[in-house]
């Protein structure tokens, strides 16, 4: 079963250009990451990372991305992510970078981390509210931060945690 060990890398796409969100697609992001791996680690690194690499989840609205790779190549992947400088779609190039938030052994650990991360971000926003309407809106969002059992039942959920997260 050790050969099936995987790591899930949770990232967010950060860009000053609001149009960048429109081009966040699995294929575009996958190509940008593979290109960065090839530039940083060459053909060998690209081959190592490509074996099990996939964009597992992507939310263009929030810019949240979940990448999957083999456990033995996640360090190669993570070290190349800072070299993703833009996403290219329909002959347009949008400057951006990938902010790595968490590396986990399962999708579920990444989901749990993301909920805590979002809750922390919302609390920061709450502290900076200027009026009661904003405050109530953010408090409502905070209350909706939860993980239901229904969400976690993806058939691809391997529990290959070995405590090295």
NUTOR-484050 format. One record per residue (C-alpha): x, y, z; residue in one letter; residue number from 1. Coordinates in steps of 0.05 Angstrom, whole numbers. Each point is the difference from the previous one (the first is absolute). Layout:
<pts>
east:X	north:Y	up:Z	rest:a	nr:NUM
...
</pts>
This chain:
<pts>
east:0	north:0	up:0	rest:x	nr:1
east:60	north:46	up:9	rest:x	nr:2
east:4	north:8	up:-76	rest:x	nr:3
east:-68	north:33	up:2	rest:x	nr:4
east:20	north:51	up:53	rest:x	nr:5
east:-19	north:69	up:-24	rest:x	nr:6
east:4	north:71	up:24	rest:x	nr:7
east:-51	north:55	up:-12	rest:x	nr:8
east:26	north:71	up:-6	rest:x	nr:9
east:-51	north:54	up:15	rest:x	nr:10
east:15	north:67	up:-34	rest:x	nr:11
east:-34	north:65	up:-16	rest:x	nr:12
east:9	north:39	up:-64	rest:x	nr:13
east:17	north:71	up:17	rest:x	nr:14
east:-5	north:54	up:-53	rest:x	nr:15
east:-10	north:75	up:-4	rest:x	nr:16
east:-37	north:-8	up:-66	rest:x	nr:17
east:-74	north:-18	up:12	rest:x	nr:18
east:-2	north:-31	up:-70	rest:x	nr:19
east:50	north:-54	up:22	rest:x	nr:20
east:-56	north:-37	up:36	rest:x	nr:21
east:-35	north:-11	up:-67	rest:x	nr:22
east:58	north:-40	up:-27	rest:x	nr:23
east:9	north:-46	up:60	rest:x	nr:24
east:-14	north:-68	up:-31	rest:x	nr:25
east:28	north:-69	up:16	rest:x	nr:26
east:38	north:-4	up:-67	rest:x	nr:27
east:29	north:71	up:3	rest:x	nr:28
east:22	north:-8	up:73	rest:x	nr:29
east:29	north:-70	up:-13	rest:x	nr:30
east:41	north:26	up:-59	rest:x	nr:31
east:26	north:59	up:40	rest:x	nr:32
east:22	north:-46	up:58	rest:x	nr:33
east:32	north:-51	up:-47	rest:x	nr:34
east:37	north:57	up:-36	rest:x	nr:35
east:26	north:26	up:67	rest:x	nr:36
east:23	north:-70	up:21	rest:x	nr:37
east:36	north:-9	up:-67	rest:x	nr:38
east:35	north:68	up:7	rest:x	nr:39
east:22	north:-13	up:71	rest:x	nr:40
east:15	north:-75	up:0	rest:x	nr:41
east:8	north:-18	up:-73	rest:x	nr:42
east:-26	north:-62	up:-35	rest:x	nr:43
east:17	north:-46	up:58	rest:x	nr:44
east:-41	north:42	up:50	rest:x	nr:45
east:-57	north:6	up:-49	rest:x	nr:46
east:-1	north:-75	up:-10	rest:x	nr:47
east:1	north:-13	up:75	rest:x	nr:48
east:-57	north:49	up:13	rest:x	nr:49
east:-43	north:-19	up:-60	rest:x	nr:50
east:-11	north:-73	up:20	rest:x	nr:51
east:-59	north:15	up:46	rest:x	nr:52
east:-7	north:75	up:-8	rest:x	nr:53
east:-69	north:28	up:-10	rest:x	nr:54
east:-42	north:61	up:16	rest:x	nr:55
east:-49	north:-34	up:47	rest:x	nr:56
east:-44	north:59	up:18	rest:x	nr:57
east:-5	north:71	up:-25	rest:x	nr:58
east:-46	north:57	up:19	rest:x	nr:59
east:9	north:59	up:-47	rest:x	nr:60
east:-44	north:44	up:43	rest:x	nr:61
east:43	north:-6	up:62	rest:x	nr:62
east:65	north:-17	up:-36	rest:x	nr:63
east:8	north:-64	up:42	rest:x	nr:64
east:38	north:-56	up:-33	rest:x	nr:65
east:15	north:-71	up:24	rest:x	nr:66
east:57	north:-36	up:-35	rest:x	nr:67
east:15	north:-74	up:8	rest:x	nr:68
east:68	north:-33	up:-9	rest:x	nr:69
east:38	north:-60	up:24	rest:x	nr:70
east:27	north:5	up:71	rest:x	nr:71
east:72	north:-9	up:-23	rest:x	nr:72
east:-4	north:59	up:-48	rest:x	nr:73
east:-41	north:52	up:39	rest:x	nr:74
east:63	north:38	up:20	rest:x	nr:75
east:19	north:8	up:-73	rest:x	nr:76
east:-70	north:25	up:-15	rest:x	nr:77
east:-2	north:49	up:59	rest:x	nr:78
east:69	north:28	up:-16	rest:x	nr:79
east:-23	north:16	up:-71	rest:x	nr:80
east:-66	north:34	up:18	rest:x	nr:81
east:31	north:68	up:16	rest:x	nr:82
east:24	north:1	up:-73	rest:x	nr:83
east:-71	north:2	up:-28	rest:x	nr:84
east:-2	north:74	up:-18	rest:x	nr:85
east:-61	north:3	up:-46	rest:x	nr:86
east:-58	north:-39	up:-30	rest:x	nr:87
east:-11	north:2	up:-75	rest:x	nr:88
east:-67	north:-8	up:-33	rest:x	nr:89
east:-26	north:20	up:-69	rest:x	nr:90
east:66	north:34	up:-18	rest:x	nr:91
east:-5	north:43	up:63	rest:x	nr:92
east:50	north:-4	up:56	rest:x	nr:93
east:-22	north:18	up:71	rest:x	nr:94
east:54	north:12	up:53	rest:x	nr:95
east:-13	north:-39	up:64	rest:x	nr:96
east:34	north:-44	up:51	rest:x	nr:97
east:-19	north:-63	up:38	rest:x	nr:98
east:0	north:6	up:76	rest:x	nr:99
east:8	north:-69	up:31	rest:x	nr:100
east:-46	north:-5	up:60	rest:x	nr:101
east:6	north:-73	up:23	rest:x	nr:102
east:28	north:-68	up:-19	rest:x	nr:103
east:-41	north:-60	up:23	rest:x	nr:104
east:-4	north:-75	up:-7	rest:x	nr:105
east:-74	north:0	up:-16	rest:x	nr:106
east:-51	north:46	up:-33	rest:x	nr:107
east:-37	north:2	up:66	rest:x	nr:108
east:59	north:29	up:40	rest:x	nr:109
east:5	north:54	up:-54	rest:x	nr:110
east:-75	north:14	up:6	rest:x	nr:111
east:6	north:7	up:76	rest:x	nr:112
east:60	north:46	up:-7	rest:x	nr:113
east:-37	north:43	up:-52	rest:x	nr:114
east:-60	north:8	up:46	rest:x	nr:115
east:45	north:25	up:57	rest:x	nr:116
east:39	north:45	up:-48	rest:x	nr:117
east:-65	north:31	up:-28	rest:x	nr:118
east:-27	north:9	up:71	rest:x	nr:119
east:65	north:37	up:19	rest:x	nr:120
east:-5	north:44	up:-62	rest:x	nr:121
east:-73	north:17	up:16	rest:x	nr:122
east:18	north:17	up:72	rest:x	nr:123
east:52	north:49	up:-26	rest:x	nr:124
east:-52	north:31	up:-45	rest:x	nr:125
east:-49	north:4	up:59	rest:x	nr:126
east:51	north:41	up:40	rest:x	nr:127
east:5	north:50	up:-58	rest:x	nr:128
east:-75	north:10	up:-11	rest:x	nr:129
east:-22	north:71	up:-7	rest:x	nr:130
east:-75	north:-9	up:10	rest:x	nr:131
east:-51	north:-48	up:30	rest:x	nr:132
east:-24	north:-27	up:-67	rest:x	nr:133
east:71	north:-23	up:-18	rest:x	nr:134
east:7	north:-30	up:70	rest:x	nr:135
east:-64	north:-41	up:-5	rest:x	nr:136
east:18	north:-25	up:-70	rest:x	nr:137
east:68	north:-25	up:23	rest:x	nr:138
east:-28	north:-31	up:64	rest:x	nr:139
east:-50	north:-39	up:-44	rest:x	nr:140
east:59	north:-24	up:-43	rest:x	nr:141
east:38	north:-22	up:62	rest:x	nr:142
east:-59	north:-42	up:24	rest:x	nr:143
east:-3	north:-35	up:-67	rest:x	nr:144
east:72	north:-25	up:4	rest:x	nr:145
east:-8	north:-75	up:12	rest:x	nr:146
east:16	north:-67	up:-31	rest:x	nr:147
east:-58	north:-47	up:-12	rest:x	nr:148
east:7	north:-75	up:-9	rest:x	nr:149
east:-33	north:6	up:-68	rest:x	nr:150
east:59	north:41	up:-27	rest:x	nr:151
east:52	north:-51	up:21	rest:x	nr:152
east:-27	north:-60	up:-37	rest:x	nr:153
east:41	north:7	up:-64	rest:x	nr:154
east:18	north:-69	up:-24	rest:x	nr:155
east:73	north:20	up:-8	rest:x	nr:156
east:12	north:13	up:74	rest:x	nr:157
east:59	north:-43	up:20	rest:x	nr:158
east:16	north:-1	up:74	rest:x	nr:159
east:75	north:-6	up:-8	rest:x	nr:160
east:19	north:45	up:57	rest:x	nr:161
east:63	north:-22	up:33	rest:x	nr:162
east:8	north:60	up:46	rest:x	nr:163
east:51	north:37	up:-44	rest:x	nr:164
east:-44	north:60	up:-18	rest:x	nr:165
</pts>
